[in-house]
Amino acid sequence: MDAILTSAKKWLADFFDADTKKEVQHLLQNDAEGLKDAFYKDLEFGTGGMRGIMGVGTNRINKYTLGKNTQGLSNYLNKTYAGEEVKVVIAYDCRHNSDSLARVVSDVFAANGIQVYLFSELRTTPELSFAVKHLGCHAGIVLTASHNPPEYNGYKVYWTDGGQIVPPQDKEIIAEINLLSFEDINFTANPDLIQLINTEVDEAFINASVANGNFDAAGKDNFSIVFTSLHGTSITAIPEVLKRAGYTNVTIIEEQAVPDGNFPTVKSPNPEEPEALTLAIKKAEEIGADMVIGTDPDSDRLGIAVRNLDGKIELLNGNQTMILMTKFLLDQAKSKGITGNEYIASTIVSTPMMNNLAAAYGVECKVALTGFKWIAKMIKDFPEQHFVGGGEESFGFMVGDFVRDKDAVTSTLLACEIGAAAKAKGGSFYKALLDCYVNYGFYKEKLISLTKKGMSGAAEIKQMMIDFKENPLVAMDGSKVEWIEDYNTATAKNVLTGEEIAIDIPTSNVLIYKAQDGTRVAARPSGTEPKIKFYFSINAPLDHTDNFKKVSQELDAKIERILKEMNIA
């Protein structure tokens, strides 16, 4: 506690503004637990950048923590690109303080002689990624906390290729930041170096999105879509993209169309959760729509709900939509002639079905750590190969490489193309998915997330990972565990034969158990939320779509048995 008190009292210095000092003083005098959580550590870059609760303290998002990171990044950029005109582009979403924090970040860059292009109003994350390359910038920043609750905000850093920072840049930037004290931040901007941008970049991005996501599907006029932006940024792009691609039958949920950081109509603005799409699904049932699409606040994730075999609107998971989107893109590539130089991408906790899909088309499936920065890195690392598309289980997908991050804007258009084309042929999005299960194996996944907040929660998550490693699973639902993959040590061990092999992937705090029948369980602390996540994947053959419900129920029962064995609820 002494270290926490020392850290907090530093924030009473004259450098900090009066409101900040007043709040710190309040914590010191009246809120020991709040003080501890605000100052017990420094916010760090995770899988999606730096993200946290807004407020005073080293473990909070505020002008000083963001300012210090920006000062360190400015120092790094000026050293790395000495002699060049260094340029950055900055976007922000609908969250509380995103606009003012974006201005703070802009000021620090401009105070350090860096040219800043600042979006005049909120914009999507994929447009920011696109803008980095479009404007020839050295870096990009988006102020967002993605789908986190309203009290959160964050800061994602992008590099010259439009992808988020990865090694070695991330560690080098962190080293620069760690050299600084808060008093080293230069907040005094040169206003001549801050240029507001808007429609020119918007037009370029929307045109590129349509060019990459539109495949001239038949039946667009007869395909009914309900769209909700969940109070976020996608309202600035998706309706126009769909319109330009020829979709005229689009119903927007007006109650959720106005950007609002309180997200007043949902418990969480997360399209992974069925509750978030309640209004949209209700509207779809009322008007007989074919598809519901909802996006998270910064428009990098999308949830897709379609009519199932019973005619009811059902929310699909990220693995399901990833499979169908990737297959559609592979079909387009096949029609032009697959050379064998193509590849698709996935992540270590996403469905293994992607490997089967790749094999069927004669292309490679590259698998990365969780986070689209690793998929973007693939594109940079393998320029001689052609990236078709790829995604991850957490409702993110990337169509081609013109955007180097999850892109709900272009993916929304792609989903509509798949649905419209299928309906025009007498099928549906859902039936096309079942056909995939018949052809490539029926894989079913489930995610269990356990929230553990604060300092004690972080310690509990750490201990759970230790326990999961030191008390290894021997079998899952009667099938012997064959392989244990420890990404902390980058090794995979066959526990039945003793064979050990190196995993050629950066280290990460992930542990994966694989059984002889293909059952897989992965454990991973979240990089952006106070959660530990358990990912379950099981599979079975499906000989005909008529047997889908029966086999699906059997797989559900298998997952429940494994959850019971592991005592995870």
N, C-alpha and C positions, 0 to 999 in steps of 0.2 A: 504493500500500500504506500510505502514511502516514495517509491519511484513514481507512482501515479500522482501523488501530491506534488512532487517536484515538477513533473511535467505540466500539471494543471496551473501551478503558480506562475510558470513562465508566460502563461497567456494573460497575466495581469500587467505585463509590461506596456509601456507607452505605445509601442508599435501597433498593438491591437486596438481596434475601435471600441468606443464606449459601450455599445450594445453587447459586444462579445465579452468584454471584461465584466459587465454586469451579470451576464448569464453564468460565467465561470464562478463568480463570487457566490451566486445563488447555489450552484452545485456544491461548492466547498462548504457552505454553511448549512444546507438543508437536504441534500440528496446524495448520500454516500454511494448508493448503488448506481445512480445515474452518472456520478463522477467517475466511478470505476469503469463503467462501460464506455464512457466517452474518451478516456485517456489511457486505457490499459495497453493499447497497441496502436501502431500506425496502420492506416488503410494501405493495402497493397494491391498490386495488379493481379487479378485472377484470370479465369478463362475469358472473361468479357471486359477486361479493363479494371478500373477502380469503381467500386459501387458500394454504397452504404447509406445509413440513415442521415438525414440532414440535421445539423446542429453544431454546437461548438465542440471542439476537442480534436485530438489527433486521430481518433477512430470515427470521425464523422465527415460528411461532405459539407464543406463550407468554403468561403473565399480564400482561406489561408491554406487548407490542405490542397485544394485545386491550384491555388497560386504557386505553392511550392513545387508541385509536380510540373506545372507549366514552366516555371523558372528553370528547373532541371532539364526539361525537354528543350527549352530555348537554348540553354548552354550547349547541349548535345548537338542540336541542329547547327548552331553557329560554328562549332568546332568541326563537325563532319563535312559541312558544305562551305567551309571558309572560302571567301572570294566570290561566292555565288549570291544572287539575290534569293534569299530563302523565303519560301511562300508556304502558308498553311491555309486550310479552309475549315470553317467551323459551322456546325449545325447544332440544332437543339430540338427537343421534343416538347410535349405539352405539360411536363411536370412542373410543379411549383418551383420557382426560382431558376428554371432552366434558362430563361431568357437573360436574367441578370447575371447568372453564373457564366453564361456564354460571353457576356460582355467583359466580365472580369478576366476570363481566359484570353480574350482578344487583346485586352489592355496590356497584359503581361507580355504576350508575344510582341506587340507593337512597341512596348517599352524597351525591348531587346533588339530592335531594328529589323523585325521580321514582318514581311508583308502579309496582311490578314485579309482573307475573303470571308465575310460573315454573312450568312443567310439572314435576310431581313425579317423573316418569320419562320415559324417551325417547319421543319422538313424531315423526311424519312431518313433512316440510317442508310438504306441502299443508295439513296441519292447522294449522301455524303461520300460514300465509298466511290461512287461513280465520279463525283466532282473532283476528287483528289487527282485522278488521271486526266480528266477532261480539262482541268485548269493548270495542269503541269505542276502540281504542288509537291512539296517534299514531305508533307505530313497533313493529317486531318484529325479533327476532334469532333465527336458528337456528345452532347450533354444528354444523357438518358440513363434510366435504370431499367430499361426494357419492360418486363411484366411484373416487376416487384411492386409491393404495396405503395400507397401514396406518399408515405414518409421518406421514401428512398429517392436518391438521385445518383448520378454516376458520370463517368468520363471514359470514353473509349478512344484509344489512340490508333491512328492508321498511318501506314507508311506509303512510300512513293508508288507502290503497285496498287494501292487502294485496299490492301488487306490490313488487318490489325497487326500490331507489332508482335514479332516472334524473335527467338534467339537469332543472332546475338544482340539485336537492338534492345530488346526488353531489359536484359540485365545491365547493359551499358547505360541505358537511360536511368534505371533505378540507381546505379552507382553514382551518377551525376546528382540525382535528387538527394541521396544520402549524404552528400558532401555539404548540403545546405542547411542553414537554420531558417526559420520563418522570416527573420529580419533581412535575409538576403533577397527576398522577393521584391522585384521592381514593378510596382503597380502604375507608375507614371507613364501613360501611353503617349506615343506620337500619333495623334489622330489622323495625320496624313497617310499613315500606313494601314488604316482600316477602311476597307471598301465593302459596302453592302452589295449583295448579289441576290438575284431572284429569278425572273422569268427566263433569262437566257439559258441558265443551267437547267431550269425546269424543262424547257422545251427539248433540250438535248437528251436529258434523262428519259423523258416520256417517249420520245422517238426511239431511243435505243431499247427501252423496255418492250415496246410494241414489236420492234424488229426481231427481238430475240424470243419473244413469247407467243407470237402470232403465227400459226401454221395453216391459216385459211381453212379452219375446220368448217364442215358443213353444218347446217341446222342452227346457226347462231340466233336467228330470229325466234326460233321455237324453243330456246333454252332459257329458263327462268332462274334468275340469280337473286338471292337476298344477301346484301353486304352490310357489315357493320365495322366501323373503325374503332369501336370500343373507346370513344372519346380521344383517340390518338391521332397520329400524324398522317395515316394512310389516306385520310379524306382528301389530302392535298394532291394525290396522285392516282389512286386506283380507279375512281369513277371515270377520270379522263382517259386512262389507259384502256379500260374496257370499251368506252365509247369509240375511241379511235380504231380499236380492233374489230368493231362491228357489232358489239353487243348492245342491244336496245332494250332488252327486257330485264333491267336491273332495278331492284327495290332497295333503297338505302334506309336503314333504321335511323330515323331522324332524331330520336331521343338520345342517340349515342354518337351523332355526327359532329357535334360541337366539341372541339378539343377542351378537355377539362382534367386537370391534375388530381381532382378529387375522385374521379371515376365513379360518379354518384349512382349509376344504375347497376353496378356489379360489385360483388365482394372482392374480386380480383380481376384486373384487366388481362387475364392470361387465357388465350384461346385453347390451351391444353385442357382447361377445365370446362366441362359441359355447362356449368352454371353461367359462365360468362356469355354464352351464346343463347341464353334462354329467350330473350326478346326476338332475336333473329329466327330461331327455330319456330317459335310461335307464329311469327309472320309467314314463314315458309309453309307451315301447315295450313294457315288460313287461305293463302293464295295458290297453293299447289305448286310451289317452286321446286326446281330440280336440285338446287345446290345452295348451301349457306356457306359464306366465307366471313371469318372474323380475324382481325389482325391485332397484334399487341401495340402498345403505345408508340414505339418507334418504328413499327412496320417492318420488322425483320422476321417475325414468326407469323404463321397463319394456321388457323384451324379450319378444317373443311368438314362439313356435314352433308351427307347425301342420303337419298332414299335407299333403304335396305330391301331385302327380299319381301318383307311384309309391307312395303310402301311407306314406312315411317322414316322420318329424318334421324339419322344416326351420325354422331361425331366420330370420325376416324382418328386414329392416332398418327403420330409423325412417321412411324415406320411404314404404315400402310400407304400413306400418301407419297412417301419417298419412293417406294417400289413402283407405284403406278406412274408417277411423273418420270422416273428414270427410264422405265420401259418405253414410254411414249417417245422420249428423246432418242432412245436407241433405235426405235422403229424408224424415226425420221432419218437417223444416220445410216441405217441399213438401206433405206430406199435410195440413198445417194452412193452407197457402196462402202462398207466397212473395210478398212485397210488393216486392222489389227493394231494400229497405232493409237487407238482411242482408249480412254479410261474413264471410269466413273469413280465416285468417292463416297466414303462413309466414315464412321467413327467406331472406336472399339466397343462402345456400349449400344450401338445401333444393331438392327437386325442382321444376322448372318445370311439372310435371304439375298442380300445384295451380291454376295459372292456367287450364289447360284445363278442369279440373273446375268451377271457379267460373263460367266462361263458359257451360258446358253448363246450369247451373242458374239463370243470370241473376242471379248475385250478384257482389259485388266480392271480389277477393283482394288483401288488403293485405300488403305484403312489408316486413319489418323487418330490422335487423341481427340477428346471432346473439345469442341469449339471450332468455328469456321475459320479462325486464323490459320489453323493447320491445313485445311483444305486449300485456302488461298496460297499457303506456302508451297503446296504441291505444284500449283500452276507455275510458280516462279522457279521451282527446282527442276521441273521437267518440261522445259519450253519446246522440246522436240516432239512431245506427245500432245494429243488433242483432248482437252477436257470436255466431256459431253455434259455432265451435270452431276449433282450429288447432294446429299443431305445428311441429317442426323435425326435421332429419335425425338428431339425436343422441338419438333414442329418447324424446322428450318430447312430451306432448300435453296440451291443456287443453280440458275439456268445459264449454262455457258460461263464465260469468264469476264464479261464486260462490267459486272459488279463482283467484287471480291469479298462478299460477306452474304449472310442469309438475306434473301430478297423476297419479301412477301408481295411486293408489287408485281414483279414479273411472274412469280409462282402462282399468284391468283389468276392471271391471264392464262397461264399454262393449264391450270386445273380446269378452267372453263372450256378451253380447247378440247381437253380430253373428254369432259362430260358431254359437250355438244356433239362431238364426233361420234361418241358411243351411242347417244340417243338417236342420232340420225340413222344409225344402222340397226335400230331396234333393240339396242342394249342399254347399258347405264354405266356410270362410273363404278358403282358397287359391283356389278356383274363382271366388269373388266378386272377388278381386284380378285374376285374369286377365280377367274380364269388363271391369274398369276399363281394362285395357291395350287391349282391343279398341275400347272406346268413346272413350277420351280420349288414346290414343297410348301406346306402350310405351316408358316412360322407365326407364333403368337407371343407377344411381349407384354410385360406389365412392369410399371414403375411404382416403387414405394418410396416416398420422401418423408423423412422424419425431421421435423424442425427442432433445433436445439439452440436457443438464443443466448447471447451474451457470453461473458468470459467462461462461466461454468459450462455453457452449452458447447463452446469450442473445445474445452477439455474433454467433455463427454464424447464428442465426435472423434477426437483423437484416440481415446481409449477404445471406442467401438471398432475402429480400424485395426488397432493393435490386437484386440481379441479375435477379430475375424481372420487375422493372419496367423496368430499363435495357436488358435483352436480350429484348425482347418476342417472343412466339411469332408467327410469320407464318402458319402453317397447322397444322391438327391432323388427322392421317390424311388428308391431301389436300384438306381443306376450308379455304378461306382464313379467317383471323381477320378478322371484320368490326368487332366492337366491343371496346374495352378499357374496363372500368369501374374507375376508381381511387377507392376510397372514402376514401382519405387526403385527396384534393383535392375530393371530391364532384363529379367530372366523368366523363362517358362520352364517348369519342371513337370515331367511325366512321373507322377507319384507311383505308378504301377511298375515302371521299368527303371526308374532312377535317372533317365535321360534328362539333361538340361541343355537348353539352347538360349542364345541371346535374342532379345527382342530389339529389332532395329527401329527404335522409335524413342523420342525424348522421354526422360523419366517423368513420372507423374504418380500421385497418390491414388492409385487404382489397383484393385485386386480382383481377378476374375477366376472363377472355378468352372471347369468344363467337364461334363460327365460323358460316359461312353455313348449314351443315346442322343447326344447333341444338346442336352439341357445345359444352360449356362446361367450363372449368377455373377453379377459384377457389383462391387461396392465402391463408392466414390464420394468423398465430401464435395459439396458444391463449391465452385470457385467464386460465386457471386451472391449466395444466400447462406444463412446459418442452417444448413441442412446436410444430412447424409442421405445419399440416394442408393437404392438397391434396384438393379435392373435384372429382370428375369426374362429368359427366352427359352421357349420350348417349341417342339415341332412334331409333325406327323405327316404321313402321306395323305393326299386327298385325291381319290380316283375320279371323282365326278362332283360337280357343283351341287348336285342333288343331296349329297351327303355332308354338305358344309355345316349345317346346324348341329348334326350329331357329333362330328369330329370336333367342332368348336367347343361344345359342352364338355367333351372328354378332356380337351386341353385346359379349359377353365378349372376343371376339377383337379387336374394335375398340379397346376399352379397353386391352388389352395392347399393341397397336401404339402407342397414344398414350403409354403409360408408357415404352415403349422409346425413342420419339422424345425424350421429355423427360428420359430417364436417371433416372427415379424408381423406386425399388424399395420 
